[in-house]
Amino acid sequence: MKSWDQNDRKILNLLQKNAREKLESIASETGLSVATVQRRIKHFRSTGIIEQETALISQEAAGYNMTFLIFVEMEQEKSHQLDLFRKKVVAEPQVQQCYYITGEADFALVVLGKDVEDFERLTHRLFFEDSNVKRFRTSVVMSRTKTGMTVPLECHSDPI
Protein backbone atom coordinates (compact mmCIF):
# COMPACT_ATOMS: atom_id res chain seq x y z
CA MET A 1 0.00 0.00 0.00
CA LYS A 2 1.49 3.31 -1.12
CA SER A 3 1.10 6.62 0.74
CA TRP A 4 0.19 9.85 -0.97
CA ASP A 5 2.73 12.60 -0.65
CA GLN A 6 1.80 16.26 -0.25
CA ASN A 7 2.04 16.86 -4.02
CA ASP A 8 -0.36 13.97 -4.72
CA ARG A 9 -2.83 15.57 -2.31
CA LYS A 10 -2.40 18.98 -3.93
CA ILE A 11 -2.97 17.50 -7.41
CA LEU A 12 -6.05 15.60 -6.29
CA ASN A 13 -7.49 18.60 -4.42
CA LEU A 14 -7.00 20.84 -7.46
CA LEU A 15 -8.68 18.26 -9.70
CA GLN A 16 -11.58 17.87 -7.27
CA LYS A 17 -12.20 21.62 -7.52
CA ASN A 18 -11.77 21.70 -11.31
CA ALA A 19 -11.22 18.50 -13.30
CA ARG A 20 -10.18 20.63 -16.28
CA GLU A 21 -7.35 22.37 -14.41
CA LYS A 22 -4.43 22.84 -16.80
CA LEU A 23 -1.34 20.71 -16.26
CA GLU A 24 0.82 23.83 -16.28
CA SER A 25 -1.21 25.37 -13.48
CA ILE A 26 -1.00 22.19 -11.37
CA ALA A 27 2.74 21.99 -12.02
CA SER A 28 3.18 25.58 -10.90
CA GLU A 29 1.10 24.97 -7.77
CA THR A 30 3.02 21.83 -6.79
CA GLY A 31 6.51 22.72 -7.99
CA LEU A 32 6.58 19.56 -10.14
CA SER A 33 7.25 19.35 -13.86
CA VAL A 34 4.31 19.12 -16.25
CA ALA A 35 5.45 15.62 -17.26
CA THR A 36 5.50 14.47 -13.63
CA VAL A 37 2.02 15.90 -13.00
CA GLN A 38 0.77 14.20 -16.16
CA ARG A 39 2.26 10.84 -15.07
CA ARG A 40 0.71 11.10 -11.61
CA ILE A 41 -2.73 11.97 -12.99
CA LYS A 42 -2.49 9.08 -15.45
CA HIS A 43 -1.64 6.79 -12.51
CA PHE A 44 -4.59 8.13 -10.47
CA ARG A 45 -6.94 7.39 -13.38
CA SER A 46 -5.54 3.95 -14.21
CA THR A 47 -5.64 2.74 -10.60
CA GLY A 48 -9.17 4.02 -9.92
CA ILE A 49 -8.14 6.72 -7.47
CA ILE A 50 -9.84 9.13 -9.87
CA GLU A 51 -13.07 7.26 -10.53
CA GLN A 52 -14.76 9.69 -12.89
CA GLU A 53 -14.57 13.21 -14.27
CA THR A 54 -17.90 14.88 -14.86
CA ALA A 55 -19.67 18.20 -15.39
CA LEU A 56 -22.10 19.38 -12.71
CA ILE A 57 -25.35 20.52 -14.29
CA SER A 58 -27.76 22.80 -12.46
CA GLN A 59 -30.76 20.64 -11.58
CA GLU A 60 -33.02 23.71 -11.73
CA ALA A 61 -31.77 24.56 -15.23
CA ALA A 62 -32.75 21.00 -16.25
CA GLY A 63 -36.23 21.47 -14.76
CA TYR A 64 -35.71 19.44 -11.58
CA ASN A 65 -36.95 21.84 -8.92
CA MET A 66 -37.37 19.32 -6.12
CA THR A 67 -35.06 16.95 -4.26
CA PHE A 68 -36.29 14.08 -2.10
CA LEU A 69 -34.63 11.85 0.47
CA ILE A 70 -36.26 8.43 0.45
CA PHE A 71 -35.75 5.62 2.93
CA VAL A 72 -36.83 2.23 1.58
CA GLU A 73 -37.60 -0.86 3.65
CA MET A 74 -37.63 -4.16 1.79
CA GLU A 75 -39.95 -7.09 2.49
CA GLN A 76 -37.07 -9.57 2.20
CA GLU A 77 -33.33 -8.98 2.08
CA LYS A 78 -32.35 -11.91 -0.07
CA SER A 79 -29.32 -11.20 -2.20
CA HIS A 80 -31.02 -11.61 -5.59
CA GLN A 81 -33.95 -9.40 -4.54
CA LEU A 82 -31.63 -6.66 -3.34
CA ASP A 83 -29.73 -6.90 -6.63
CA LEU A 84 -32.97 -6.52 -8.60
CA PHE A 85 -33.82 -3.37 -6.66
CA ARG A 86 -30.28 -2.02 -7.11
CA LYS A 87 -30.48 -2.58 -10.89
CA LYS A 88 -33.81 -0.75 -11.07
CA VAL A 89 -32.43 2.18 -9.07
CA VAL A 90 -29.23 2.37 -11.13
CA ALA A 91 -31.31 2.46 -14.32
CA GLU A 92 -33.51 5.31 -13.03
CA PRO A 93 -31.99 8.66 -14.11
CA GLN A 94 -33.80 10.66 -11.42
CA VAL A 95 -32.01 8.73 -8.66
CA GLN A 96 -28.81 10.63 -7.96
CA GLN A 97 -27.53 8.46 -5.14
CA CYS A 98 -28.44 5.14 -3.56
CA TYR A 99 -26.97 3.64 -0.41
CA TYR A 100 -27.55 0.21 1.12
CA ILE A 101 -27.75 1.06 4.82
CA THR A 102 -28.26 -0.34 8.30
CA GLY A 103 -31.03 0.71 10.67
CA GLU A 104 -34.76 1.01 10.12
CA ALA A 105 -34.47 1.22 6.33
CA ASP A 106 -32.53 -0.90 3.86
CA PHE A 107 -31.80 1.79 1.26
CA ALA A 108 -31.43 5.57 1.31
CA LEU A 109 -31.95 7.41 -1.97
CA VAL A 110 -31.43 10.98 -3.13
CA VAL A 111 -33.92 11.62 -5.92
CA LEU A 112 -34.77 14.55 -8.20
CA GLY A 113 -38.25 15.50 -9.32
CA LYS A 114 -39.64 18.20 -11.59
CA ASP A 115 -42.73 18.55 -9.40
CA VAL A 116 -44.91 16.47 -7.08
CA GLU A 117 -46.64 14.72 -9.98
CA ASP A 118 -43.31 13.74 -11.47
CA PHE A 119 -42.24 12.37 -8.09
CA GLU A 120 -45.49 10.41 -7.79
CA ARG A 121 -44.83 8.72 -11.15
CA LEU A 122 -41.33 7.85 -9.97
CA THR A 123 -42.68 6.27 -6.76
CA HIS A 124 -44.98 4.06 -8.81
CA ARG A 125 -42.08 2.91 -11.02
CA LEU A 126 -39.68 2.26 -8.17
CA PHE A 127 -41.83 1.25 -5.22
CA PHE A 128 -45.50 0.52 -5.83
CA GLU A 129 -44.76 -1.82 -8.73
CA ASP A 130 -42.15 -3.71 -6.66
CA SER A 131 -43.71 -6.38 -4.44
CA ASN A 132 -40.53 -6.58 -2.37
CA VAL A 133 -40.76 -2.94 -1.23
CA LYS A 134 -42.42 -3.08 2.17
CA ARG A 135 -42.61 0.69 2.72
CA PHE A 136 -40.81 3.90 1.96
CA ARG A 137 -40.58 7.23 3.76
CA THR A 138 -39.93 10.47 1.94
CA SER A 139 -38.59 13.82 3.08
CA VAL A 140 -38.66 16.86 0.81
CA VAL A 141 -35.45 18.87 0.74
CA MET A 142 -36.32 22.46 1.62
CA SER A 143 -32.90 23.86 0.71
CA ARG A 144 -29.45 22.56 -0.09
CA THR A 145 -26.92 23.56 2.52
CA LYS A 146 -24.06 21.53 1.10
CA THR A 147 -23.79 19.10 -1.78
CA GLY A 148 -20.78 17.48 -3.32
CA MET A 149 -18.73 14.37 -3.69
CA THR A 150 -15.27 15.69 -2.82
CA VAL A 151 -13.12 13.60 -0.50
CA PRO A 152 -11.11 15.41 2.20
CA LEU A 153 -7.38 14.92 1.58
CA GLU A 154 -5.86 17.02 4.35
CA CYS A 155 -4.25 14.22 6.43
CA HIS A 156 -0.52 13.86 5.88
CA SER A 157 0.14 10.19 6.53
CA ASP A 158 -2.97 8.27 5.47
CA PRO A 159 -2.29 5.34 3.13
CA ILE A 160 -4.20 5.00 -0.10
C-alpha positions in Angstrom: 0.0 0.0 0.0 1.5 3.3 -1.1 1.1 6.6 0.7 0.2 9.9 -1.0 2.7 12.6 -0.6 1.8 16.3 -0.3 2.0 16.9 -4.0 -0.4 14.0 -4.7 -2.8 15.6 -2.3 -2.4 19.0 -3.9 -3.0 17.5 -7.4 -6.1 15.6 -6.3 -7.5 18.6 -4.4 -7.0 20.8 -7.5 -8.7 18.3 -9.7 -11.6 17.9 -7.3 -12.2 21.6 -7.5 -11.8 21.7 -11.3 -11.2 18.5 -13.3 -10.2 20.6 -16.3 -7.3 22.4 -14.4 -4.4 22.8 -16.8 -1.3 20.7 -16.3 0.8 23.8 -16.3 -1.2 25.4 -13.5 -1.0 22.2 -11.4 2.7 22.0 -12.0 3.2 25.6 -10.9 1.1 25.0 -7.8 3.0 21.8 -6.8 6.5 22.7 -8.0 6.6 19.6 -10.1 7.2 19.4 -13.9 4.3 19.1 -16.3 5.5 15.6 -17.3 5.5 14.5 -13.6 2.0 15.9 -13.0 0.8 14.2 -16.2 2.3 10.8 -15.1 0.7 11.1 -11.6 -2.7 12.0 -13.0 -2.5 9.1 -15.5 -1.6 6.8 -12.5 -4.6 8.1 -10.5 -6.9 7.4 -13.4 -5.5 3.9 -14.2 -5.6 2.7 -10.6 -9.2 4.0 -9.9 -8.1 6.7 -7.5 -9.8 9.1 -9.9 -13.1 7.3 -10.5 -14.8 9.7 -12.9 -14.6 13.2 -14.3 -17.9 14.9 -14.9 -19.7 18.2 -15.4 -22.1 19.4 -12.7 -25.3 20.5 -14.3 -27.8 22.8 -12.5 -30.8 20.6 -11.6 -33.0 23.7 -11.7 -31.8 24.6 -15.2 -32.7 21.0 -16.2 -36.2 21.5 -14.8 -35.7 19.4 -11.6 -37.0 21.8 -8.9 -37.4 19.3 -6.1 -35.1 17.0 -4.3 -36.3 14.1 -2.1 -34.6 11.9 0.5 -36.3 8.4 0.4 -35.7 5.6 2.9 -36.8 2.2 1.6 -37.6 -0.9 3.6 -37.6 -4.2 1.8 -40.0 -7.1 2.5 -37.1 -9.6 2.2 -33.3 -9.0 2.1 -32.3 -11.9 -0.1 -29.3 -11.2 -2.2 -31.0 -11.6 -5.6 -33.9 -9.4 -4.5 -31.6 -6.7 -3.3 -29.7 -6.9 -6.6 -33.0 -6.5 -8.6 -33.8 -3.4 -6.7 -30.3 -2.0 -7.1 -30.5 -2.6 -10.9 -33.8 -0.8 -11.1 -32.4 2.2 -9.1 -29.2 2.4 -11.1 -31.3 2.5 -14.3 -33.5 5.3 -13.0 -32.0 8.7 -14.1 -33.8 10.7 -11.4 -32.0 8.7 -8.7 -28.8 10.6 -8.0 -27.5 8.5 -5.1 -28.4 5.1 -3.6 -27.0 3.6 -0.4 -27.6 0.2 1.1 -27.8 1.1 4.8 -28.3 -0.3 8.3 -31.0 0.7 10.7 -34.8 1.0 10.1 -34.5 1.2 6.3 -32.5 -0.9 3.9 -31.8 1.8 1.3 -31.4 5.6 1.3 -32.0 7.4 -2.0 -31.4 11.0 -3.1 -33.9 11.6 -5.9 -34.8 14.6 -8.2 -38.3 15.5 -9.3 -39.6 18.2 -11.6 -42.7 18.5 -9.4 -44.9 16.5 -7.1 -46.6 14.7 -10.0 -43.3 13.7 -11.5 -42.2 12.4 -8.1 -45.5 10.4 -7.8 -44.8 8.7 -11.2 -41.3 7.9 -10.0 -42.7 6.3 -6.8 -45.0 4.1 -8.8 -42.1 2.9 -11.0 -39.7 2.3 -8.2 -41.8 1.3 -5.2 -45.5 0.5 -5.8 -44.8 -1.8 -8.7 -42.2 -3.7 -6.7 -43.7 -6.4 -4.4 -40.5 -6.6 -2.4 -40.8 -2.9 -1.2 -42.4 -3.1 2.2 -42.6 0.7 2.7 -40.8 3.9 2.0 -40.6 7.2 3.8 -39.9 10.5 1.9 -38.6 13.8 3.1 -38.7 16.9 0.8 -35.4 18.9 0.7 -36.3 22.5 1.6 -32.9 23.9 0.7 -29.5 22.6 -0.1 -26.9 23.6 2.5 -24.1 21.5 1.1 -23.8 19.1 -1.8 -20.8 17.5 -3.3 -18.7 14.4 -3.7 -15.3 15.7 -2.8 -13.1 13.6 -0.5 -11.1 15.4 2.2 -7.4 14.9 1.6 -5.9 17.0 4.3 -4.2 14.2 6.4 -0.5 13.9 5.9 0.1 10.2 6.5 -3.0 8.3 5.5 -2.3 5.3 3.1 -4.2 5.0 -0.1 
